[in-house]
Amino acid sequence: MICFTMSMYIFLMTAWTKALIKKHREDSTYIETRAVGCAEDILNENNILILVSKAGGGKSKLCLQLAHIYSEKQYKPMLFSNTKKIKTGLISSKCFVILEDIFGGTNLEFDDDIHKSTLDILSACPENETKFVLTMRTNGEAYKHIFSKHKIFKNNIINLDKIILTTSEKRKIFLKHLTVNNLSICKCDFTTEQVCCNQVINLDGSIQVGRKLFEEIITLVPDTHVGFPQACNVFSSNKQMSKLGLNFFENTTKSQIEEFKKMKLKALNDNWTMYQYCILVYTAIKGYFDLSDPDNILITNILSALEFDKTHIPVELKQLLTKLDGKFFVQGWLQKDYMENTIIPAYFFKHTTILEAVLLSYGDNFLKNMSFSELECQVYKCPAQLKVIKEYVRPKGYKILPTEQEFTISVGSDLLIQGLVEFLKSDRNAIEIGKYLHKVALKSSYDNLIASFFERANLNSFQGLTIERLLDGLTKRGSCSLFSIHHRNILYQYINYISFQVFIKDVRPARLQQIGDEFFKFSHEVLIRRLISYMVPTIDSDVKTNGDDVGKYIRKTAILERNDTFVKSFFMDLDQELFYFDQPIHFYDQIINEKSGGNLEHLPIERKHTLLCQLNNILDGLTDCCKCSLFMKFHPTICERYALFGSLNFILMFLKYNILECVSINNDVMSYIILSRINACDYYYVQHMTGNCLRDVMKTSNKEYSLHFEGDPSIRIGQFLGQHKSNKLIKSILSNICFITNENGKSLCCSKLSAGNKLSYGYMSPLTMKHLLEGLHNINDTRPQELPLCCEAFFRKFVFVYSSIPTFLKYCRPILSHEKNNSEFVDVENSVLAMKLITSLREFNDFYSETDICKRFGLSGNDAVVLKTDNFMYYLDSNYFDQSVIRDIGSYVYNHGILKGNVSFIDSVIQTLKSHVDNRITNIITNEDVLITLPKPPTLTFTRLELFKSGLTNDVERLDEVKRLAPQLLEQVRRAQALCESN
C-alpha cells in the first residue's frame, strides 16, 4: 500500500490510465469499428456518453480508444473502475473520465442515495470541458430501467449490441486473436474440396482451427451471449475453450462455467489445481487479489468448503498468481470508494465473464463457511462476500426479475438466511441486506424469506441502528410501501427502531379523524416524544432528520386535519424540552451570548442550539415553505410565541398575515423579534455581543443565520416595512429602533422597550442601519421623495448619519435660513451637509473596484467597509465606484444651492472644498482600526472632480448661471483639479 498527496494521487491515476491506453494501442487484436465515430460525435456535442453492451461487447476497448483520441487533443485521461462514487476533487478542467460499471457488473441497480448525486455532478462538470464516458452492461432489455432515473440518459447513449459487426469485421477480429495466441487456420479450400477439417486439432503441440469451422463461426453463429470480441479472446487464449469449437461460441458463458466445474472436480485429487482454483474463487469473491494483504480466513474457508484437509496454502501465492497471470489475470491498481489518496497494486480478472464463470462454478460453497471480518465491515461499506450475495445469489424457487441476468447461484433459504444474519452483525451492512431482501423477496413476492429472516434475526437480538438501517433498505427509506403492506406485524414489532422517513409513512396521531387502517395509531404523548427524539441529538447519536420534515408531517396530519390538540401538545412539549421561562426570548439570549463556540459542544447547550435551528425549519414545514397561512390562522398565539425562531420568510409572512387580517398581536414583542432578527444576522452585532464571530458557528448549523442566504435581512425588512408603512405595527417597530439606538450608533444594551419589562438588543451597526434605510424606500426611484409619515421620526434621526449617498440625496436638504425649515425633508446644517458631499469626492488610490475592497477586507455579498467621520458614516460600497452618484452630487448642489439662491449652503460647499484643496483637512476618517490596513488616506481626484463639475454644469445655460452666482465654486474645483494633476 502506497500513500500519496492528492496531487500525486491524481498524477498516478492519470499515469496509470495512460499506461492502459498504451497497452491498448499495442494490442494488435483491436479492430476499430463504426462505433468510434458515433461516440466522438456524441462527446463533441454533449460531453457525456453512455456506452452499453453485453459482457465482452467491446465497451472497455472503445473507452480506451476514445481516451487515446482525446489525449491527443490535450485531455487528461482518468479511469475509475467499479466505483459508485466519484470524488470531484480529483477532476479538474479538460479531463477525459471513464466510469466503468458504476451501476454494478451484472445485475444493474440504481441506488438513489449514491447514483443520483453522482449523476448530478456529472451533469454539471462538462461545463469545464470535461468529458465523461459511463459504461453499463445490457441484460436483454433490463438495463433500460436505469434510463428513467435521471435526465443524463436522454440523448447520449450508444448500444454496441445494435451496431452489428459485419462479416468482414468479424473475420479480422477473429483472425487477429488467433494469430496473437499462436493458433493457425488449416490450408484447406473448403469451398472446392469435399473434405475439410471443421474442428480444432492439436498438431505437434500447436493448435489448428479448421477453415470450415472458422467460416462457420463468423457467418453462421447467431448473436452470442457474450460479445464477439471477448468470445474470440477466450476461445483463442484457452485451449480447453478452443477444443469446444462451434459449441463454445453458441453459449460462451455456459462453456466457461462447465470448464471451471471440471477444474473444481480435478482439484479434489490434485493439490496444485486445488490451490489455483482457490485463488480463482478468492479473486472472484473479493473482486481482486492483493498480495500485500491476503484474507487468510477467506482462503482457509474456501479450502474448507471444498472439503480440503489443509488449513493453509503451502506454496507461494506469487508463484500461483504468476501461473494464472495472462491466462485469467491482469495486473493493475486497486481503487476503493472509501480510500482517499492510497493506491494498491493487485491482480484482476481479464474480464468480468471469467469472474462470473468462476463464481457460478463454485455455487453455494462460499455460503457454507463464510469469512466474516469485523475489520472488513468497518473499512468497506459492503464486504466482498455480501456483494457476491447481492449480485449472484438467489433462493431456490426464485423467479428471475426482468432487470436481472440469467446466470445466478441458487441456494436453499436456510443457508442464505444464515449468511445474511451473519453479516447483520455489523450495522454497516444492514441497509445493503435490506435492499437485497427488498429485491429478491418483496418485489418477487418471496414472502417466506423475509418472515424466516426476521425470525432468525430476532433470535440474535438485533436492535437499534442495525434494525433502523435494515428497515431503511427494505422500504427504500420509506418510499416503498410493500413491506408495511405485506409484513405489517414485523414493522410494528420494530416500530421503536425505525428511521424518521419510515415512521412518518406509517404512523398517525391516535385521535386523527378519517384515518385508514393502513396506519399505526400512536397516542399524542408517544408520537410527540418520538418526533422530538428524531430532531435532537442524544449522547450516542447525531441529529437524524430535518425539522422541515417534522413540520410537513404535522401540517399533513394535524393542521390540515384540524387536530388542534395535537399541535398545541407538540409545542407544549417543546417548551419543556427547551426549559423556557415566560418568554422564548430568554433562551435566544442564552444561545447568542455564548462567549465561545466551543461551549456548544456540551450536550445541554448543543441540544438547545440544535432545537433552535430545527424550530426554524419546523415553522417552514408547517407553512409549506411560507406559502400557506393555515397554521397562522388556526394557531396565532403559537405563531407569535415562536416567531422569533422562524426564518425571515416566516416572520415577514406572519407580520403580513396579521396586517391583512387585522389580527391583534403584541406590537412590542413583534418589534423585538424584528430587531433581534436583524441583529442575529449582523456580523458587527454578533461580534459585539460575543467577542468573536459566533455567526460562523451558527451558519454551519443553519443557513438562515448567514447574511448571504436570503439576502441581507435588514434590506428585506426595510422593504417590507416600507410596503406596509401605514400600519401601527410598523410605526411601533421603527419607534423602538429609534428608542434603543442613538445617532452615533453607540450601544444602549440596558435599554427597555416602551411597553413591558423585557431587555432588548440595544445595538445596531452602521451597515445594518444603512441597509434598513435603503430597504425603506424605493432605491430604484430617482425622484426626490418626501419622508414617509410613519417613518418621519426614524428618517430624521438616522438618514443623514447612516445612509449611503443616493438615500441621503433624496431625503436631506440644506437649511435655507438660520432656522430649520418646516418641510417634509430632513434639514441638515449646511456646513455638515457640505462636508458629507465633498468627502464623497475623495477616494482611496489603492482601490480600483469593489472586488479590490472585498479581497482586501474579506467581504462578500452586501457587506462594506464602514468608515466614520465626526458627523456621519462613509461607506466603501458599490456607490463608492458609481460615477453617476458623483454627478448627482453636482446636480444636488446646483438644485438646492444655485437654483434656490441658498447662499449660505453654496458658501459652505466652497469653504469645505477650499479646506480640502489647501490640505487643511489631511484625513477625515477617524476609526484607526481600519486605517491600519489602509496605506494612504483618501484624497480628491481629478476624475471625481470632473464628474462633480459635469453634474453641476451639465449644459451651457447652467454653466452661465453657476459662473454668475457661484464663480468661486468653479474656481475651487479648477484649483483642486490642478493640484491633482501636479501630484
N, C-alpha and C positions, 0 to 999 in steps of 0.2 A: 504494500500500500504506500502510495507516494502522495504527499500533501503539497499544494501549491497555493500561491496567492491567486486571486480572481483573474488578474491579467494573465498569469502564467497558465491558468486552467483554460482560459479562452484560447490562448496560443496553442496549447496542446490539443484541444478539441479540433481546432482548425487544421493543425498539422496532421492529426490522425485521419480526419476526413480527406485531406489531400492525398494521404497515403493510400486510402481506399480507392480514390479516383485514379491514382497512378496504377494501382493493381488492376483496376477495371480496364484502363486503357491498354494494358499489356495482355489482357485476356483475349486471345485470338478466337475464342468461341463466340464472342459477342457479334451479332449482326444488327446493324441499325435498321429499324423499320419505320413505317409511316407515322407511328405514334410520336416520334421525336418532334416532328414538325408541328403536329397538333398541339403537343404540350407547350412548345415555345410560343405558339400563338396565344394560348390562354394566359401564360405567365406574363407576356408582354402587355396584355390588355388589363388583366385583373390582379396580377401579383400573387394570386393564390391558386394552386392546382390541387384537386382531389384526384388521386390516382387509385383506381380499384381494379382488381383482377383476382382470379382464383389463385390458390397457392402455386408458386412456381411460374406464374404468368409473365414474369419479367418486370415487376414493379421496381425491385431494388436496382436492377441493371439500368433501367430507364432513368431512375433518380440520379445514379452516378454519372450517366451520360449527360444529363441536364446540368448537373453540378460542374462537370468539366466545361461545358459550353459557356456557362455564366462565369466560371472562374476566369476564363479568357477575357471576359468583359469587366474584370476587376471586382467581381463579387467575392465575398469571403464565405466559403462553404462551411457548413456545420451540420452534422448528422446526429440526431437523437433517436435512439432505438428503444422500443418497448417502454417508453416513459409517458406517464399520463400528464405530468405537469411539466411546464416549461418555465425556466427562470428568465424573466425579462432582462435581468441584469447581464445575462450572457450575450444578448443580441443587440448589436449596435446598428447603425445605418448601413445599408447596402450589403446585407448578408444574404446568403442563399441557404435556407434552413430546410432540412429534410426531417420530417417526423414520421417514423415508421411505426405502424400498428398501435396508435395511441388508443384505439377502441378495443384492443385485445387481439390475440393472434388467431383464434379460431372462432369462438362464439362471441360475436360482437355485442358490446354492451355500452350504452350511453349513460354515464353517471352524471346526473345534474350537478352534484356537489363539486365535481372536478372538471368535467369536459366543457361545461357552459362557460365558465370563467376563462378557460384556456382558449376557446374559440373566439371569445370576445376580444382577448388580447391579440389574437391573430388577425382579426378584422381591422384592428386599429394600427397594427405595426406596419403594414405596407405603405403607410403614409411617408415613412422614412426610406422608401425604395427597397425595403427588404422583401424578398420573395420566399414563399413557403410552398412546400410540397408535402401533402399528407397522403400516406398510403393506407389502404384498407382492403382486407380480403373479402371476396364475394363468396357467399354460400348459397348458390342459386340466386333467389331474389331477396334473401334475408337481409342483406346489407342495406336495403332501401329504407328500413325503418329508422336508420340513423339520420337520413336526409331531412326528415321532417323536424328535427330537433333544433336546427339553427339556420339562420339566413345565409351562412357562409357556403352552404351546399347548393346555392341557387343556379349558377350558370357555369361553374368552373370544374366540371367532372369529365374525366376520361375513363371509360371502361375498356380495358385492354382485351377483355373477353370478346368484345364486339368488333374489335379490329382484327378480323380473321387473317391468319398468316396465309400467304399464297403458297402454292406447291413449291415454287422456286425458293421462297424464303425458308420453308421447312427443310428443303434439301440442303441449303447452305448451312443452316443451324446444325442439323444432324451430322453432316459431314465434318464440320469443324470439331464437334465434340468427339467423334470417333477418332479423328486424326490426333487431337491433343492427348487422348488416353491410349494411343498406340493400338487402336483397333482398325482393321482393314476391311475392305469390301472385296468379295471374290471377283474374278475377271470374267465371269460368265456374261453372255449377252442373252438374257432370259427371253428377250423378245423374239429371237430366232431359234435358239436351242430349245429342244423339248424338255431337257432335264436341267434344272438349276438348283443349287443349294438354297433352300428357303429357310435356313435356320442358322444359329450361331454355333460355330465349331471351334475346337481348340487344335491348332496346328503347330506342333513343336513349341508349345508354350505361348504362342501368340493367338489372339482371338480374331476370328474372321467372321464377318457378317455376310450372309448370302445376299447377292444383289436383289434377288426377287423379294426377300424379306425387307430389305432396305426400301424398295419402291412401295411395298405394301404399307409400311409404316408411315410414309409421307403422303400416301394417296388414299388408302382405304380406311385407316384408323379414324373413327369419329372423334368428336371433341373429347379430349382427355380430361379426367377428373383433376389431374394436376396439369399445370401449364406445360405446353410442349417443350420449351427450353429446359425447364427443370427435369422433365421426364427424360430428355436426351442426356442430360448431365448424369442423372442417377444410373441410367442404363449403361452408359459408357464407362463410368468410373467404378462400377461394382460388378465383378464377374458373375456373382450369383444372380444379379438382376439381368445381366446380359443373356444368360442361359435361358431365361424365360421367353425370350423372343417377343413375338407379337402380343402374347398374353400380358406381358408387363405393361405395355402401352394402353391396353384396353382397360386395365384397372391398376394404376400405378400405386395408389395408396395401399390397397389390399395386398399387392405383391410385396411391398416393403414390410408390412405388418407380418406377413407369413414368413418372410426371411428372418426377421428378428425373433419370431417364435421358435424357429429352428435353432437359432443361436442360443436361445434360452434353454432349450432341451439339451443341446450339446454341452452347455455349461454345467449340467448336473454331473457329467463324467469327466470334465476337462477343466482343471483349475485355471489355466491361462484364459480360456474362453469365459469362465465364470467372472474373473476379475475385469475382463474387458466389458462384459455385459453389465456388470455392477457399475462401472464408470459411466456407461451409456445411460443407464437408468438414473443414476445420481444427477448427471447433467440435464437430463430431461425434466427431472423434478425441480431442480434449482434454477434451471434456465442457463446455467454457465458452470464452469469448473474453475475455481480459484485455487491454484496450487499453494499459495501462501497461507490459506486459511480453510482447509477442508473440514467439512462437518463429519467428524468421525462417527458420531452417533447415527447419522443417517446412513453412512456407508455400512456400519455394522448391522443396522436394521434391514437394509436391502439384502444383505447376505443371509440374515436370519429368516427373512420372508421367503427366500429361495431354499430354505432348509439346508443351508451350508453350515458345516460344523466349525468353520473358522470364525473367530470373533474379530479378526482384523485382516488387512491386506498385507501379505508378507513381502510384496515386491514394491519397487519404487514406482510411485504414482507417475512421475515424469516419464518413465520408460513406457508405461501403459499409454499415456496420452500421446507420446511420440508415435507409437504404433498406429493409433487411431487418427492422428492428425493427417489431414489431406484426404483421407477416405471418408471420415464423418465430420471431423472438426476443422475449424479455422481459429487462428489466434486474433485477439482484438483487445479493446479496452472496455472495461465494465463501467456502465453508468447506472446509478441508482437514484430514485426520486429523492431520498432523504439526504443524499450527500451534497455537500456544498462545493468544496474545492479539492476533491480527492479522486484519484484515478487508480484503477486496479487492472493489471494485465490478467487476462483469463482466456479460457477456451470456450468456443461456442459451436453449436451445430452448424454445418454448412447451410442448412435450410430448415425451415420450420417443419416441413413434411417429414424429415428424419426424426425430429423430436417427437412428433405425434405418433409415428410408427413405433418408436421405442416404448412410449407410454402405453399404447394400446396393446402391445405385445406383453407388457408387464402385467396388465389387468389390474385386479383389485389387491395385488400383493402388498403394495405400499401402505394400504389401509390396515393391514393386519399387524404391522409392527412400526407404527409411525414414530417419527422423531419429533418430539415437541420440545422446543428450546425456548425457555423464558427470555433469554438474551435476544434470540432472533425476533421474538414478538415485540420486544422493546425497540429494536432497530428498524424493523420493517413494518410498514402499515399492514401488509398482508403476507405472512410467511409463504415460502415456496410451495410446501405441500398443500396448504389451503388454496393457493392459486390453482394448483392442478385439480383439486376437487371441484372448484368453481367452474373451471374450463371444460373438464372432460368427464367427471364422474356423475352418473345419474342412477337413481334407484331402479331396481328391476321393475318392469311394467310401465316405466316412464314413457310418455308419448313425446317424441321429438317436436319441439316448437318450430314454427316457420323461420324463426330467427337463428336457429342452431344448425350445426353441421351434422352430417350423417354419422360420423365415427365418434362413439363415446364408450366409456368404460361402464358397464352395467354391474352394479353391486347390490347385495342384499341390504334392506333398510336398516337392520340392526347394526351391521358393520359400518354403514355410512353415519348413522346417528352417533355411534361410539366415537368415530373420528371427529365429528363436528363438536361434540361435547368436550372432547379433549382439547380442541383449540379454543373453546369458550373459556378456558382457564385464564386467558388473557383478555381483558375487556377491549383491548385494541382490535381484536379480531371480531368482536361481536357484531358490528354493523355489517361486515362482509358476509358473515354467516347468515344474518338476517336477510340480506339481499339474495343470497343463494336460495334460502328457503322460499322467499317470495317468488323466485323464478321457477324453481323445479317443483314446488308444492302448490302455492296459491294459484299461479297462472295456469298450471296444468291440472288443477283440481285433484292433486295428490294429497288429500287431507290427512290421511293416516300418518304420513311422515311428520307433520307438524305436531299432532297430538302426542305421538310417541317421543318426539324430540323434547317437548316441554315436560313430559313425564320424567324422562331421564335427567333433564336439566334441573328439575325440582328436587330430585334425589340428591343432587350435588350442591343444593342450596345456593345457587347463583342469585344475586340480587344487586341492587344499587345501580351503578353506572353500567355494569355488564348488561343487565336486562334492559335498561333505557336504550342503549345503543343497538341491542338486538331487535327491539321493537321498532326503532327508527328504520332499520333496514327492512323489516317485514312490511312496514306500512309506507315505505318511501318518504319518511319524515312526515307522516300524516296525510300525504297527498293521495294515497290509495286506501280505499275503504274495504278491500277484500278480506283483510284479516279480522277487522271488527265485525264484519257480517258473518263470516263462517266460523270464527273462533271467539265469539263474544265472551264465553266463560273464561277463557285463558286471559283475554285482555283485562277482564275485571279482576282476576286473581292478582295481576301485576300492576293494577292501576296506580299504586303508590310510587311506582318506579318509572313511569312513562315520561317522556320529554314533553315540553310545553306544546309543541306543534301537534303531537298525537293527542294530548289531553284536550285541547280546545275543539278537536273534531268530534269528540265522543262524549263530552261532559257538559251538562247544563245545570243551572240553578234548580233546586228541587221544586220551587213553587212557580216556576215559569209556566204560563198558560199555553195551551195548544202545542204541547210538546209531543213528539213521536216516541214510540218505544225503542227506536234505534239509538237513543241517547241514554247515558247513565245519568241519574239524578243525584246531585250532591246537595247537602244542606248548605245554607249560606255561610255558616261559620267555617266548615271544612273547605269549601270551594275558595273562599276569600284567603284563607290561610295558605292554600296551595298556590294561588296566583301571586301572592306576595313573596312566597319562597322562590318562585321562578325568577323574580326580578332582583332579589337581594343576595349578595354573596354570603356564604357561611364560612366557617373556619377552613373546611376542606374542599370548597368548590368555588368556582367563578360564577359571574353573572351568566345566566343561562339564556335569557331572552330579552328582547327589547320591549320597553314599556308601551311602545306604539301598538304592538300586537295585543298586549293586555287591554289597552284602551279599545281597540277594534272589537275584541271579544266581548267586553262589557257593553259596548254600543249595540252589538248584534243581539246579545242575549238579554239585555236589561233595558237600555234606552229605548230601542225600537219596540220592545215588547211591553214598555211601561211598567217594568218591575222596579219601581222606585225604591222599594225597601232594600233590595239588593245593592243598589247604587249607594244609598246612604250608609249601609252597613260597611261597604267596602272602604269608603273614605273615613269612617269612624275607626276602623282597624288601622288605616294608615296613620291616623293621629297617634294611636297608641304605639305603633312601630317607631315613629319619629320622636316620641316624647315631647309633643308640642305642649306649649303653655296656652295662654289665652289667644295668642295670635301666631300664625305660622312665620311671621317675620322674624321672631326671635331665633328660630333655627337658622334662618338665612344669615342672620348676623353672625352666628357661631361659625358657619362654614366660611363666609367671606373674610372673617377676621383671623382665620388660622394663620399664624405667623410663618409657618413653614410648610411647604408641600409635603415634606417627609412625615408630618403628623397624620396625613391621610392614610398612611399605611396601617395605622392602628385600627382594628376591626370595628369598634363602635363608630368612629368618625367615618371610616370608609363605607360602612353600611348606610349611614345617613347621607353621605355625599353621593353614593350610588342612587339612592332613592330620590334625591333631589333631581338628578339627571333623568331618572326614569319617570318622575312625575311630569316633567316637560313633555315626554313622549306619550304618556298616558292621555294627557289632555288633548294632544293632537289626534290620537286614535279615537277618542270619544267624540270628536267633532269632524271625523273623516278628513283629517289634514286641514282643519279650519274651513271646511266647505259647508258644514251643516250646523245649524244653531239649535237643534233639538235639545242637546244637553244643557245649553244656556237657558232655554225656555222652561224645561222641566225642573232644573236644579240651579236656580240663580244664586242661592246662598252658598252652595258648594263652589260654584264658579268664582264668586267674589273672594271666598276664603283661600282658594288655591291659585288664583290668577297670577300671583307673584311667581309661581313656579312654572308657568306656561311659557311657551315660545312667544316671541314678539308677535307673530301672526295671531296667536291665540289671544293675547292681551288686547291687541287692536280690534280683533273681531268682537271680543266681549264688550269693549267700550262702545263700538259702533252699534251692537245689538241693543245695548241699554239706552243709547241716544235715540235710536229709531223707534224702539218700543216704549220709550218714556218710562223705563223701569227705575225705581228709586234705589240707588246704591249709595254707599258712603263715599262722598267725593274726596275726603281727606285720605282715606285708605287707598283709593284708586290713584290719587295724585302721588302718594308714596310709592305705589307699585311702579308707576311710570318712571319716576325719578330713579328708583333703585335699579330698574332695568337699564336705563341709560348708563348709570354708573357701573353696573356689573359688567358691562361690555366695554368699559373705558379703561384703557391701559393706564392712563395717568391716575385714575381713581383707585384702581386695584393696587398699584404701586404705592400710592399714598397711604392706603389703609393697611397694607400688609408688610411693607418694607421690601417686597420683592414682587416679581411678576407671577402671581398665582394664576393669572389668566391662562398661562400656558398649560398649567396642570388641569384646569377646568376645561380647556379647549380639547385636550385629549379624551376627556370623558364625555363631552357633549359639545357638538359643533355650535350649538346655539350661543355659547359664550364667546364665540370668536367674532371680531369685527367684520370678518370677511365672509360670513356665512349667508346672512340675509341682507347684506348691505349695511352701511353704518346705521345703528339703531336710532341715534339722535336725529339723523336726517329723516328717516321714515316716520318717527314720532312727530317731528315738526310738521311734516306733510299732512299727517292725519289731523293734528290739532288745527292746522290752517283750513282743512276742508270742513271742519265742524266747529268753526270759531264762535258761533252764536250760542253754544250750549254752556250751561252753568258749570258742567264738569270741566270743560276746557279752561274756563276762567279760574276755577279752583286750582287746577294743575299749574297754570302759569303764575298764579299768585303765590303758591307755595314755593315755586322755584325762585321767585323774586325774594321771598322772605328768608330763605336759607343761604342765599349767595349774595355777597356784596360786589361792588363794582370792580374790585381788583381780583376777584376770583379766589379770595382767601377762604380758608376752611372755617366754617362755624359748626363744628362737629356736635356741639351740645344743643343746637337749636331744636325747638319743638314745633310741631305743626300747629296751626291755629286752632284746631279742634282736637280734643283728646290729649293724651299724655304720652305719646309714643315718640321714641327717639328717631331722628331722621338722619339720612346721609347728607350732611351739610357740606358738600363739596361738589363742584362741577368744574372740570378743567376748561381752559380757554378753547381748546379744539372742539370739545363737546358742545360748548355754547355756540361756537361758530356754526357747527353743523345743524344744531337745532334752529338757529335763526334762518339758515338757508332753507330748511325744510318748511318753515312757517310761511314763506312767501313763494310765489311762482318765480323760480330763478331764471326761467327762460323768457319771462316777460320783461322787456327792456324799458317799458314805460314807467315814469315816476309813479309811485304808489303812496297813497295815504296810509297812515297806520291803521291796522285792523282794530276796531273798537275794543274787542275782547283782549287784544294783546298790547294795548297802548302803553300801559304801565311797564310791561315787560320790555317792550322795544325801547322806551325812553331810557330805561335803566341800563340796557346791555348793548344796544345795536351799534353805537359808536365804538365802544371799547373792544367788543369781541368780534364783530362781523368782518367778513372779507370785503375787499374793495367794491364789488358790484352791489352788495347788500347795503353798505352804508351810503353809497352814492344815491340810492333810491330813497332812503328814509331820512337822511340827515341834511340839514340846511344851515347856512351861516346866519348869524343874528344880524338883523337889519339895523338895529339901534342898540343903545346900551342896555335896554331891557329886552327880555325874551319875547318872542312873537307868540301870539295866540293862534297857533296853526296846528294842523294835523300831522306835522312832521316833527322830528327831533331837532331842537335847536342846539347848536354846538358853538361854544366860544370860538370866535374867529381865529385866534392865534393857534388854538389846539387843533382846529379843523385843518388849518393850513399846514401844520406840522405833519399830520397824517397823509395829506395829499402829496407833499413834497417828499416825504420819506418813501412813498411808493415809487418815486422816480429813481431811487437808489437800488443798486444790485450788487451781488457778490460776483467778483470776476472769475471765481473758480467753478461756477456752476453754469452750464450751458443748456441744461434740460432738466425736466422733472426726474428723469431717470438718474442723473448725476446725484441729485439730492437724496433720492431713495437709496441709492447704493451707498452714499457716504454715511447716512444715519440708520440704515437697515429698515427702511419704511416700506409700506406697501398699501394698496387699497386707497382709502380716503385719509390716511394719516398725513401729517405735515409737520414741519418744524415750527414751533411757536416761539417767536422772539418778542421780548417785552420792551416797551419804552415806558416813560413815566406816566403816560396817559392812555395808551392803547396797545393792542396786540398787533404784531406784524408777522404774517404767515409766509413761509416758503411753501406755497402750494401751486396748484395749476394756474391760478390767477397771476401768480408772480411772473409767469412767462407769457401771459396773454397780451399781445400787442394792442388789441382793441381796448383793453382795460385802460392802458396808458392814454390812449386818445380820449376815452371817456372822461378821464380826469381833466384834460384840457377843455373839453366841452363843458364840464361841470363848472369850471372857473369862469368861462365865458357866460353861461346861462345864469348863474347865481351871483356873479360879481359884475361883469361888464354890462350885461343886458339889463340888470336891475339897478344899476348905479350904486352898488354896495361898496362904497369907497373904503370903508373900514376892512372889509373882507379882502379886497384887492391889495390894500397896503400890507395886510398880514401875510398874504401869499408872497408879495415882493420881498418883504423883510426876511421871511423864512428862507426863501431861495438865496437871498444875499448872504445869509448866515452860512449856508452850506457852501456857497461859492468862495467865501472868504475864509473857509476852513475853521470857522469859529465853533462848528459842531464836528468833532472828529469821529464820534461814534454815538449813534442814537440807541444802540442795543445794550440792555442792562443785565441780562441773565448770563453770568460769567460761565456757568457750566457748559452752555452751548458754545460760547466764544472760544473755549479751549480747543474745540475741534475745527474752528474756522480760522484760517491763516490770516485773512485780511478783513477789515470791516467793510460794509457795503458803501459804495460811492456812486455819485451821479455819473451817468454815461451819456455819450453823445447821442446814441440811438434812442434812448428813452426821452431825452430832452427834445429830440426831433419829433417823436411821436406825440409828446405833450403839446408842442407848438402846432402840430398838424391838427390836433383836436381843438385847440384854442382858436386857430385862424384857418378854417377849412375852405374858405373861399375869399375872393377879393373884397367883398363887402364887409365881411367880418374882420379881415385884416386891417382895413382902413379904420374901423371902429375901435379896434384894440390899440392901434397906433395913436388914435386921438385921445382915448380915455385912459389908457394904461401903457404909455411908452416905456416907462421904467421896467415893466414886467418883461417886455420883449428884450430890453437891454440886458436884464439879468439872465435871461435864457441864453442870449448870444454870448455873454461873458462865461457862463457855465460851460457852453459847448467849446469855446476857445480854450478853456482850462483843460477840458478833457482831451482835446487834440494835442495840446502841449505835453501832456503826461504820456 
